[in-house]
Amino acid sequence: MTTDPRTPLRPFAAYPSSGAGEEPEPYVVEPFGPGGDTALSGFARSGERGGTVPAPVRPTEAQALQARRRAETTTLDVVPLAPQALPVLSAEQIRAHGGPAGVPGAAQPLSAASTAPQAAPPRRRRRTVAGPVSRPETTTIGPVPEPGKSADRMQRGAYPATRAHPARPGGRARLRSILQGESAPSAPMRAVERLSVSPFAHLRRFGESTTDREARRTLNFALRLAETMFHYGADALDVENAIVAVCATYGVENLEVDITNQSVTINYIADDGADRDDRAPRTREDVLNDPETYTHTVMRVVRSWTDNYAGLGETHQLVAQIADGETPRAEAERRLAEINAKPKPYPRWMVSTATVAAIMALIVGIGGGLTGAAVAGAAWILAQAVATRLAVWRIPEFFSQAAQSGIVTVVALLLSGAGVDLSPALVIAGGIILMLPTTRMVSTMQDAINGFPVTAAGRLLSTAMAFLGLVVGIAGGVSLAGYLGMPPVDVAQNAFSAVHPVVNTVFMLLATGLLAVTMQAKPQHVLSSVLAGLAGLLVYHSGTWLGLGVRLDTAVAAVTTGCVATVLAAWHRVPQLVVAIPALTFLLPGLSIFRGLYTVTVETESYGPGIVGLVNAMATIVALASGVVLGKYLMRPFVGHLNGTGARRNRRR
């Protein structure tokens, strides 16, 4: 049976776009696209069983748009303004062009171009070239992780990203790179990287990771440790290094530490679950930009200070043992509590006796004689009694310093006016040396050099107020003695000019050991302070014999003392100031300060010599403080192996 090719087609029922009829069968849903027929060539086919010829099927707009999207490639950059509707063929158009190909008298079928929708003017969009995203470099620190565990990561300093294999710049580009300044780093240096120049440079991780609760406990422990060190007189750099070393050992690394004159603030940025096995390690920028990142901020204010070099040394040794990676946090907390609860090495009566003996040794060492030493000892006993009562009444340090220096000045001037054979200037100078805030002066200079300007400014103001109390007390005592009719004092004396160098060396070393006892240093540290002071005294007297001058001689002696103190402190694994502060006693300009103050307050005819004397005294104090700090930095390359027995074993791998 032959089917008539001109059998009328079913009208619009098979064209869903006309709004009539039903959706086509699944086998004709996607006539366009890859592998699809793009021409209406099969508008009529013979049925296998002699049925009617099915009409060609038109897709819907959604189907055609889906096919076009599938056929698009990545280079397509034409986006239509809005979806276009496909043209609808009427029955006349279908009958006019509905003849099958090859049949005489029949029209040819419509081509794809004839039925294509009318496209609106295209809209161009700018192409964007997606390049690789640069991330800060990371490195693994600590021991090699065990199989199946992820390694802890620490971000290095991230700098602007460059290509892995940059092209060789031409002559003009090279000239421009020379003339232009360096680009700033894209990320600040992390606090943990500062440990590379500290005694805790080779720290060893105790734990792989930490939870939120464990991190908070670590921060609280580090804060108590910092408070203890500040309370015992540590400088800001030692406190910061201790905080970072302890936190990094226990797995808390993203730290920001802010230290002022009397407060410590720690901010921790937690990366929750960043190093799990099912997630790739994240950089610091990823952590900061994550909205789920949480932070902890803890702060402690230190409102009191005390001389306890034994406790400071034990605290430093505790931090070193923690950095070795062999001390759990619970054990470290217990040991810190024991350090704070432990009594000082020497009882109060022993410290008072050592203070009186120290001022007597100082008077003999600068040429005041035995009589002057006895008078100074008696005056200091009275001054100590007054200072103790003022401390019970919670009187500020300014008035305590003024009261003590005033008592020593009045007693020396009154006894000198009464006919006792002594030099009141040297007696007062010995009292000034004993009362000078040497620890704060050295710590102030060290903080300023190490980049802690706020801490240095606060300590400088505190030191200046203590020194001003000295000035007020001496000026008040001199004025009171003058009002009582005491004769003027002969201040035309120079330090160390009236005593033999051997006598000066012996009594200055004795005073150094006694002052170390008053600062509650351990016996082995007292001996180290005496050795450091001996080295400085030998250099000082050698410079005097060579004629180096007072300023240069003082600076060289201070550097020598700082170098020897650094080596001995590293040997004992204690901070440098535990050994260096008592060893600086022989360089303190007590007589220069008194001469300047006396000239300004009493001999008022000419202020010039007095002001020059005070300026020289301040220059000497700055020289000895900065010399000690310089000695510490000069000896740093030679004491690395003394900072811990496990340095080689704990070196980062």
HELIX and SHEET records of a PDB file:
HELIX    1   1 PHE A   12  ALA A   14  5                                   3    
HELIX    2   2 PRO A   16  SER A   18  5                                   3    
HELIX    3   3 PRO A   26  VAL A   28  5                                   3    
HELIX    4   4 GLU A   61  ALA A   71  1                                  11    
HELIX    5   5 ALA A   91  ALA A   96  1                                   6    
HELIX    6   6 ALA A  112  THR A  115  1                                   4    
HELIX    7   7 GLY A  171  LEU A  179  1                                   9    
HELIX    8   8 ALA A  191  VAL A  197  5                                   7    
HELIX    9   9 ASP A  212  HIS A  231  1                                  20    
HELIX   10  10 ALA A  236  THR A  249  1                                  14    
HELIX   11  11 ARG A  284  ASN A  289  1                                   6    
HELIX   12  12 TYR A  309  ALA A  323  1                                  15    
HELIX   13  13 ARG A  329  ALA A  341  1                                  13    
HELIX   14  14 ARG A  348  GLY A  365  1                                  18    
HELIX   15  15 GLY A  369  VAL A  392  1                                  24    
HELIX   16  16 GLU A  397  GLY A  417  1                                  21    
HELIX   17  17 PRO A  424  MET A  435  1                                  12    
HELIX   18  18 THR A  438  ILE A  449  1                                  12    
HELIX   19  19 PRO A  453  TYR A  483  1                                  31    
HELIX   20  20 PRO A  501  THR A  518  1                                  18    
HELIX   21  21 PRO A  523  LEU A  546  1                                  24    
HELIX   22  22 VAL A  550  HIS A  572  1                                  23    
HELIX   23  23 GLN A  576  ALA A  583  1                                   8    
HELIX   24  24 THR A  585  LEU A  587  5                                   3    
HELIX   25  25 GLY A  590  THR A  601  1                                  12    
HELIX   26  26 GLY A  608  LEU A  634  1                                  27    
HELIX   27  27 ARG A  636  PHE A  638  5                                   3    
HELIX   28  28 GLY A  640  LEU A  642  5                                   3    
SHEET    1   A 2 VAL A  78  VAL A  79  0                                        
SHEET    2   A 2 ARG A 123  ARG A 124 -1                                        
SHEET    1   B 2 THR A 138  THR A 140  0                                        
SHEET    2   B 2 ARG A 153  GLN A 155 -1                                        
SHEET    1   C 3 LEU A 255  ILE A 259  0                                        
SHEET    2   C 3 SER A 263  ALA A 270 -1                                        
SHEET    3   C 3 TYR A 294  VAL A 301 -1                                        
END                                                                             
